Amino acid sequence: MRYQVGGSLHSDDPTYVVRQADEKLYTSLKNGDFCYVFNSRQMGKSSLLQRISHRLKSEGYKCVYLDVTQLGSDDTTSAQWYKGIIVSMFYGLNLAEHVNFKQWWDIQAGLSPIQKLHQFVEEVLLPNVKGDGETDDKAKGIFIFIDEIDSLLSLNFPVNDFFAWIRHCYNQQAHDPNFQRLGFALFGVVSPSDLIADKRRTPFNIGTAIELYGFRLHEASPLLNGLKEAISQPEVVLQEVIYWTGGQPFLTQKLCQLVLQSASKSSDQKIVLSPKTEAYWVEELVRSHIIQHWESQDEPEHLRTIRDRLLFNQQQAGRLLSLYQQVLQAEEIEDRGDANNKDISDSLPLPPISPIPTDDSREQTELLLSGLVEKYNGYLRIKNPIYRSIFNSEWVLRQLDNLRPYSLPFNAWVASDFQD
């Protein structure tokens, strides 16, 4: 057995961890909801997509997968992009045996790209997508999964019409029963406000946001199978792994794979730990293989992706780093307070909670999409101890120094705001 570090997992991968989001996405789609899963990179979005798509197909639904990164770039025209969407759905749903595409396409000459897309769905897709041996010969539901939706931000034309069209498809369900068979799910590293600012045309205010959290210990039992072969006390070791990663899917799979690699180097292919030494052993593994010299050991890339998203835009980077610095300092103060409080029961400690309340500000949204922090009980907190160790106070200060004078105006603004 091996753990997959990076990339999406196959639907039947033995290390796939079922989370609360799995059931919510599955149920919401079957209930006819428009769904979207927006989160930071390497949180398991694509794996979730593949898993739910496979589950729906096994029940007789039809699913088509669209990767937006394959449909256009910054020099793609709107006509080319919409045609790419149509062609992908045409072949993805095996419609070539029912319709002559070239003939149909020629008839649509003179229509706008978005009109062609709607005509295709109404005239070609919905009437011709067949079920698997069903008596009415129609698929009972058709789901369009659109991945990497944030790639739309790099296009050189507005995509408001595309999202307005998705909303229109859901509005049509009240008038045309055929549209009740059509559903959408969007995945990406983006916020709804990035994609469409017009609140009257957005589908996101009628949709269902699927929250995606890290692995919780009780969910992570599929990861135990590999550890049982590699190390003694696998349950305790997995608990320590989850502590260090906060359940972040990429890091959790990577750390489990590092355990296997360490075992393969031992004489009997298994590591035997003395009782009560598991936490120390896992910590040493984390520090030596992930935290120390992290930039050179970050393969496949994960930590550098977080760093680059924070620092990509110099004018914005100062604001993000200053906000993150507040979260970091607040947690350090809370940690010191907990350490000094000897009356707190070991069975009742709460995770460190930042005093920075969540809001819908541009800075908080970007910081959340970097993956470095998460929402917890209405506050921001750093996602795991690995991030806290790497992106620590010294690292933040170095980056702010490098960014001056960009960071200075925001620091001054923060100070004045808190004084008020």
N, C-alpha and C positions, 0 to 999 in steps of 0.2 A: 504494500500500500504506500502511496505517496500523496502529499498534499499539493494542491495546485496554487502556485504563487503568481498571481496576476492572470488577467484574462477571465472570461466568463466560464463557469462550470457547466458541463453537460447536465441535462435535466435529470439523469440518473446517477450523477456522481455521488459516490458513497460519503464524501465529506461535505455534501451540501447541508447547510444548517437551515432548517425551517424556522422562520421568525413570524411574529405577529403580522407583519406586512404581507406575507404569503396569503394568509386566509382573507385578509381585508381586501387585497387586490382581486383575488379570485371571486369573492362574494360580490364586490362592488360591480365588477364587469358583468357578471351574470344578472345583476339587478338592473342593468341598463345604464349605469353611471359612466360619465366621462371621467377618466382617472389620469393622474399624473404623479410621477415619482421623481422629484427633484432633490438632489442631494450632492454631496461632494464626491470626488472621484474615488474609485476602488472601494465603494461601500456595498457592492454586490447588486447593483441595479440591473446590469445585463444578465447576470445569472438568474435573478428573480424573473426577468422577462422570459428567458428561455424555459424556466420551470413552469410558469403559469401557462405559457403558450402550449407547452407539451400536455399539460393537464387538461386544458380545454379541448385540444385536438382529440385526445383520447375519449372525450365525451361526445364527439360528433360535431363540434364547432369548427369553423374555418378560421385560420389565423394567417396573417401576412406580416412579415417583418420588413421594416424600412429603416435603413441606416442612413441618416441624413448626410453623413460625411461622404457617402458614395454618390450623392445626387447632385452635388454642385460645389463650386468654390467661389472665390471673390470675383471671378470674371464670368460667371454663369448668368445668363439672362433669365428673366422670369419665365419666358416661354419655354426655355430649355429645362428649367427646374420643374415646372409643373408637368411637362411631358415626361420627365424622368419619374415623377411620382406615379403617373398614370401607367407607364410601361412596367414599372416595378410591380404594381398591383395586378396588372394584366397577366404577367407571367407567373407571379407569385401565387396566384389563385387558379392557375391552369385554365385560363379563359380562351387560349388560342384555338382549342377544339370547338368552341362555340361561336366565335366571332372573328371575322377577317379584320384585323386591327388597321391595316393600311386603308382599307375601304372606309371603315368607320371614321378614321382620323381625317381623311380627305373631306368627308361630309361636314366636319366641324370647322372648316376654314371660315374665318371671319369672326369667330367667337374669341373672347378674351381667354387667357390661360385658366383663370378660376372658373369661368363658365364651362370650359372643356372638361375640367376635373369634375364638376357637378354632373354634367351630362354623362360622363363615363360611369359614375357611381349609380346614377338613376337608370340609365338605359342599358348598361352592359354588366356592371358588377352585380347589383342586387337581383336582377332577373335570371342570371346565368350561373351564379355560384351554387353548385349542387351539393347535396348532402351525401352521406355514405350509406346508400341502401335505404334511405328513409322513404316512406310512402308518398310524401308530397314532393319528393325529389329536390327539395331545397334545403340548404344548410340552415339549421335552426338559429345560428348566430354567426356573424362575421366580425372578427376583431382585428383592427389595424394597430399594430405595435410600432411606434416611431421612436427610434433610439438616437442618442446624441443630438437631441433637439437644440442644444446650445449652439450647434454649428450654424443655425440660421442667422445668428448674429453677425457672421462674417459675410453674408450675402450683400450684394450692392443694390438690392431693391427691397422695399418694405414687404413684410410677410403678414401684415395685419389682415389682409383678405383671406389668407389661409386659415387663420384662427377664427375669423368671423364665419368662414364656411363650416368649420367643425361645429361651431355653435348652431349654425343654421340646420345642420344635419340632425342635431338633437331636438331642435324646435319642430322639425318636420315630423317627428314621431307622433305628434298629436294629430297630424293630418294624413299621414301616409304610413300604414302599418308596415310597409317594406322597410322603412328606416328604423323601425324598432329592432330589426335584426342586426343593425350596424353599431359597432362600438369602437372607441379609441382609447389608447393608453400611451402616454408620452413619458419619455425618460430622458434625463439630462442633468447637467451641472449648471443650473440657471434658476432664476426666480421668475414667476409669472409676469411681474412688472417689467422685466428685461425684454420679454418677448412681445408684449402688446400693452401699450399705455392707455388705450381707449377702453375705459371700463364698460362702455355700452356694447362693445363688440367682442369682448373677451369671453372665452368659454370657461375660464378658470373660476369665475364667480358662480358657476353652476356645476362645477366639477367636484371631484373628491380627491383631496391631497392624501397620498399614501406616505405616511411617515416611515422612515427606514432607520432603525437603530442598530447599534452594534450587537454582537451575539451576547445573549445572557447565558449564564452558566447552565441553567436548567435546559436551555435549548441546544447546547453545544455537544450533546452526547455523541453525535455522529463522528466527532473528531477523536473520540476515545479509542476507536478500534486500532488506529495506527500507533497510538501511544502505548497501548497495552503490550504490543510486540517489542517496544523499544526501551521502556523504562519502568522501574518499579514505582508503586504508588501513582499510577497514571491519573487518577481522579484528582489528587492533590496537585500534581504537576499542571494539569489543565486549569485548575482553579488559579494557580499562580500566573499562567499564561494569560488568562482572561483579565486578571488584575493589571498586568503590565500593558496589555493592548486596549483595555476598555472594551474588548469585544470587536474592535475594528477588524472587518473581515480579512483584508489583505495581510495586516500584521499578524493576525491570529494564525492564518494558514502558514505564513512564513516562519513564525516561531515554532509551530508544530513540526514543520519540515526540518528546521534546525535541530530539533530534538532527535529526529530520525537520523540525520546526518551524523550527529555526535555518537549515536548508538552504533552506527555502521563502522565507526573507527575503533570501537572497543573490541577486545579479543573475542568475547562471546556474543557480539552483536546486540548486547543489551546492557543498559546502565542500571546498576543496583545502588540505590541511594539509602543511606542510613535514615531512620525515622527522624523527622523534624528538621531535615536538611534540604527539603525540596525547595523552599522559598529562596534560600541562599543559592542553590544550584541554578535555578531559573534566572535569578537576578544576574549571576555571573555570565550566563549565556546571553542575556539581553545586552548587557554592557559590552561584552567582548565582540559580539557579532552584529549588533545593530547601532548602539549609541556611540561607541568609540570609533573615531574616524568615519563617521556616518556618511559623509559625502562619497567616499570611495567604496563603501560597503553597500550602498543603496541600490542594489540590483535584485530584481527589476526595480525601476525607479518608483519611488513612493514619497519619501521625505523631501527629495528635491522638487517634486511636483508641488508640494505644499509651499516650500520656500519660494518657488518661482511665481506662484499665484499671488503671494503676498507682496512681492517686490516688483512685479511686472510693470505696473504703472507707477512711476516715481512720485507723481503728485498725489496719488491715492495711497501709496505705500506708507507715507508718514501717518496718515489717519488710521490705517489698519493697525500698524505697529503700536501706535499710542493707545488705541483701544485694547489691543491684546495685552499691552503692558499693564493696564489697569486690572484686567482679569487675573493676570499672573500675580501681581502684587497682592491683590485681595486674597487669593488662595494661599499665598505664602504666609500672610498674616493669620489666616484662619488655621493653617497647619500648626503654626507656633502656639496659637491659643489652645488647640486640642492637645498638643504635647504637654502643655503646662497644667492642663486640667486633669488631675489624677482621679477625680470622682466619676468620670464618664465610664460607664460599663463598656467592656470590650464587645459585648453583644449588641450594643445599640449605636455604634458610630454612624454618623451620616456622611455621605460623600461630601467633599469640600464644595461649598456653594459660593459662587461669586456674587458680590453685591451689585453687579451690573445687571439691571433688569433688561429683559429682551424687549426689543421694539422692532419697527419695520424700517429702520434707517438703512441707508445705502451701505454704511460701514459695517454694521452688524450682519447684513445679508452677505456681503462679500467675505467677511471673516468666517461665517458659517459654511459658505461654499468652498472655502479653502480646506475644510475638514479639520482644522486645528481645534475648533471649539464646537460645542453643541449646546442645545437648550436643555435646561434641567430645572423643573419646578419654577418656570418663569424667569430664570437667570441664565447667564452665560457661564459655562465652565469649560476648562481644558479637557479634551476628550480622554486622554490617558497619560500615565506617568512617562511613557517613552517620549511623547511630544513635549512634556514639561521639562524633561531632562535635556533634550536637544535644543528646543526653542526656549531657552531659559533667559533670565534677566540679562546676563552678559551678552548673549546673542542679540537680544533686542536692542540693547544700547549700542552695540557695534553697527547694527543696520541703521539706526537712527542717526548716528554720527556720519555714516556714509551718505545719507540722504539729505543732510542739511544743505540749503536752507528750507527744503520742502517740508520737513517735519515741524519746524518752529512755529509757523502760524497755527497749526492744529493744536500743538501743545498749549499755546497761549489761549486758544479758544476753549480747550477742555478746562483749563484752570479757571477762567472767568465764569464758565458755565457752572462749575461745581461751587464756586463762591456764591453765585446767585442762589 
